[in-house]
C-alpha cells in the first residue's frame, strides 16, 4: 500500500480510500486510476475531499470500481460529511450545526447530479444515433447508382455469360470513386504502375529491395491526407 502523502491544506481522506481499495484488491492509486479509467489527478482530488471539483461521471466510475454506492462515496469523502473523522474539529467549533440537514442537502445534490448525468448520457446517445444516420444517408447518396443498378446488372451477367465485363465495371467504379472523393481518400498509385519503392507507402509482396528501386503495383493502397490506410502491394519489376 502506498505511503500516506505529506499533509495537505484540505481534509485528507487517503487512509479511507486505501481501506476501500484494499477491500477490492487494488494495491496502488495508479492501479485505481487504470481500473476506473480516470486520471490520477482525480484520485488526488478524492483524497483531498474536493468532490465539488469532480464530475459526476468520474465519481460514478470510482464508486463502481470501489464497489460502493455513489451517495456513500460522496458522504464519506465530502468535507461536509458529519461522520468524517477529519471534520470533528469543525463540529467542535460549531456546536449548533445540524448534521442531519447537511446530509439531506448532500443526498439531494447527489440525486440532482445523477439525474443530470443520466440526461447528458441520453442526449449524447441520441446525438450519436443522429450522426450515424446522417453518415449512412450521405454514404447511400454517393452509392445510389450502384445500389439501384448493380442487382439488375448482376442478373443480366448471370443470364448472359458472354456479357462484356467492361460494361459492368463503371457501375462499381464511379460510385466508389465518388464516395472516396467525398471522404478525402485517395489511391496510392494505380495497378500496373512502375515507380520507386517507398516502404512508407508500399508493401513488398516478395523479394528484398532497397528504397528507390523500381517496383510494379499489383494492388493499390489508400491514404486519407497524410494518414496511411492501406499500403499499395508491390513486387519487383
KATAKA-V21675 format. One record per pair of residues at least 4 apart in sequence whose ideal C-beta (glycine too) atoms are under 7 Angstrom apart, sorted by sequence separation. I is the first residue (numbers start at 1). J is the second residue. D is the distance in Angstrom with one decimal. If there is no record, write none. Layout:
I_J_D + I_J_D
//
This chain:
8_12_5.3 + 13_17_5.7 + 14_18_6.2 + 15_19_6.5 + 16_20_6.7 + 17_21_6.2 + 18_22_6.3 + 19_23_6.8 + 27_31_5.7 + 29_33_6.4 + 30_34_6.6 + 31_35_6.1 + 32_36_6.0 + 38_42_4.4 + 40_44_6.4 + 41_45_6.7 + 42_46_6.6 + 43_47_6.5 + 44_48_6.3 + 50_54_6.9 + 54_58_5.0 + 56_60_6.3 + 57_61_6.6 + 58_62_6.5 + 59_63_6.1 + 60_64_6.4 + 61_65_6.5 + 62_66_5.9 + 68_72_5.1 + 69_73_6.9 + 70_74_6.4 + 71_75_6.2 + 72_76_5.9 + 73_77_6.1 + 74_78_5.4 + 87_91_6.3 + 88_92_6.4 + 89_93_6.6 + 90_94_6.5 + 98_102_6.4 + 99_103_6.2 + 100_104_6.4 + 101_105_6.4 + 102_106_6.3 + 103_107_6.2 + 104_108_6.3 + 105_109_6.4 + 106_110_6.5 + 107_111_6.5 + 108_112_6.5 + 109_113_6.4 + 110_114_6.3 + 111_115_6.4 + 112_116_6.3 + 113_117_6.3 + 114_118_6.4 + 115_119_6.4 + 116_120_6.3 + 117_121_6.1 + 118_122_6.3 + 119_123_6.2 + 120_124_6.2 + 121_125_6.4 + 122_126_6.4 + 123_127_6.3 + 124_128_6.5 + 125_129_6.6 + 126_130_6.4 + 127_131_6.3 + 128_132_6.2 + 129_133_6.4 + 130_134_6.4 + 131_135_6.3 + 132_136_6.4 + 133_137_6.3 + 134_138_6.3 + 135_139_6.3 + 136_140_6.2 + 137_141_6.6 + 138_142_6.9 + 139_143_6.3 + 140_144_6.5 + 143_147_5.5 + 144_148_6.2 + 145_149_5.7 + 146_150_5.2 + 149_153_5.8 + 150_154_6.0 + 151_155_6.4 + 152_156_6.5 + 153_157_6.4 + 154_158_6.7 + 155_159_6.4 + 156_160_6.0 + 163_167_6.6 + 165_169_6.3 + 169_173_5.5 + 170_174_5.4 + 172_176_6.1 + 173_177_6.1 + 174_178_6.3 + 175_179_6.3 + 176_180_6.3 + 177_181_6.2 + 178_182_6.5 + 179_183_6.5 + 189_193_4.6 + 198_202_5.4 + 209_213_4.5 + 223_227_6.2 + 7_12_7.0 + 21_26_4.1 + 26_31_5.1 + 33_38_6.0 + 38_43_6.9 + 45_50_4.2 + 54_59_5.7 + 63_68_5.3 + 68_73_5.2 + 76_81_6.3 + 180_185_4.3 + 197_202_5.7 + 204_209_6.1 + 223_228_5.3 + 224_229_5.9 + 26_32_5.1 + 33_39_6.4 + 63_69_6.5 + 75_81_5.1 + 81_87_6.6 + 91_97_6.4 + 157_163_5.2 + 189_195_6.1 + 209_215_6.6 + 223_229_5.7 + 33_40_4.8 + 63_70_4.6 + 66_73_7.0 + 140_147_6.9 + 156_163_6.2 + 222_229_4.3 + 45_53_5.5 + 46_54_7.0 + 51_59_7.0 + 79_87_6.6 + 222_230_5.0 + 5_14_6.4 + 26_35_6.2 + 45_54_5.5 + 221_230_4.5 + 4_14_5.3 + 30_40_6.5 + 33_43_5.6 + 60_70_6.0 + 63_73_4.5 + 221_231_4.7 + 4_15_6.7 + 21_32_5.9 + 29_40_6.1 + 32_43_6.0 + 59_70_6.1 + 62_73_6.6 + 157_168_6.4 + 221_232_3.5 + 42_54_6.1 + 197_209_5.0 + 199_211_6.0 + 220_232_5.3 + 188_201_5.2 + 198_211_6.2 + 202_215_6.4 + 205_218_6.3 + 219_232_6.6 + 29_43_5.0 + 59_73_6.2 + 197_211_5.7 + 219_233_4.1 + 59_74_6.7 + 153_168_5.1 + 197_212_6.4 + 217_232_5.3 + 218_233_5.1 + 42_58_5.2 + 46_62_6.5 + 196_212_4.9 + 197_213_5.0 + 218_234_6.3 + 1_18_5.5 + 82_99_3.3 + 196_213_7.0 + 217_234_5.5 + 218_235_5.7 + 153_171_5.4 + 196_214_6.3 + 197_215_4.6 + 216_234_6.3 + 195_214_7.0 + 215_234_3.9 + 216_235_5.9 + 38_58_5.3 + 82_102_6.1 + 194_214_5.7 + 195_215_6.8 + 201_221_6.5 + 215_235_6.4 + 1_22_6.8 + 82_103_6.3 + 150_171_5.7 + 215_236_6.0 + 216_237_5.2 + 80_102_5.6 + 149_171_5.3 + 194_216_5.2 + 215_237_6.4 + 38_61_5.7 + 51_74_5.9 + 214_237_4.9 + 37_61_5.9 + 38_62_6.6 + 192_216_6.8 + 193_217_4.7 + 36_61_4.5 + 146_171_6.1 + 192_217_6.4 + 1_27_6.7 + 2_28_5.6 + 36_62_5.2 + 51_77_6.1 + 80_106_5.8 + 145_171_7.0 + 146_172_6.3 + 191_217_5.7 + 2_29_6.1 + 51_78_5.4 + 190_217_6.5 + 201_228_6.9 + 209_236_6.0 + 49_77_5.6 + 75_103_6.9 + 78_106_6.3 + 189_217_4.6 + 203_231_4.0 + 205_233_5.3 + 207_235_7.0 + 17_46_6.4 + 36_65_4.4 + 49_78_6.2 + 146_175_4.0 + 191_220_5.9 + 202_231_5.8 + 203_232_6.9 + 205_234_6.6 + 206_235_5.8 + 207_236_4.8 + 17_47_5.7 + 35_65_4.9 + 49_79_4.5 + 145_175_5.3 + 190_220_6.1 + 201_231_6.1 + 202_232_5.3 + 203_233_5.0 + 204_234_6.1 + 205_235_4.7 + 46_77_5.7 + 75_106_6.4 + 189_220_6.1 + 201_232_6.2 + 203_234_6.9 + 74_106_6.5 + 143_175_4.9 + 188_220_6.0 + 202_234_4.6 + 13_46_6.9 + 14_47_4.7 + 32_65_6.7 + 142_175_6.2 + 187_220_4.8 + 188_221_3.8 + 13_47_5.4 + 188_222_6.4 + 12_47_6.5 + 187_222_6.0 + 188_223_5.9 + 12_48_6.7 + 13_49_5.5 + 71_107_5.8 + 74_110_5.3 + 142_178_5.0 + 143_179_6.1 + 11_48_6.9 + 142_179_4.1 + 185_222_5.4 + 186_223_6.2 + 197_234_6.6 + 10_48_4.6 + 11_49_4.3 + 10_49_5.8 + 71_110_4.9 + 185_224_5.0 + 8_48_5.6 + 10_50_6.5 + 70_110_6.3 + 139_179_6.6 + 142_182_5.7 + 184_224_5.6 + 24_65_7.0 + 184_225_6.3 + 24_66_6.0 + 24_67_5.5 + 189_232_5.3 + 194_237_5.9 + 70_114_6.8 + 185_229_6.8 + 188_232_4.2 + 20_66_4.8 + 20_68_6.4 + 56_113_4.1 + 60_117_6.9 + 56_114_6.6 + 16_76_6.3 + 56_116_6.7 + 57_117_5.8 + 56_117_4.6 + 13_77_5.0 + 11_79_5.1 + 11_84_7.0 + 13_86_6.8 + 12_86_6.6 + 11_86_4.2 + 11_87_6.7
//
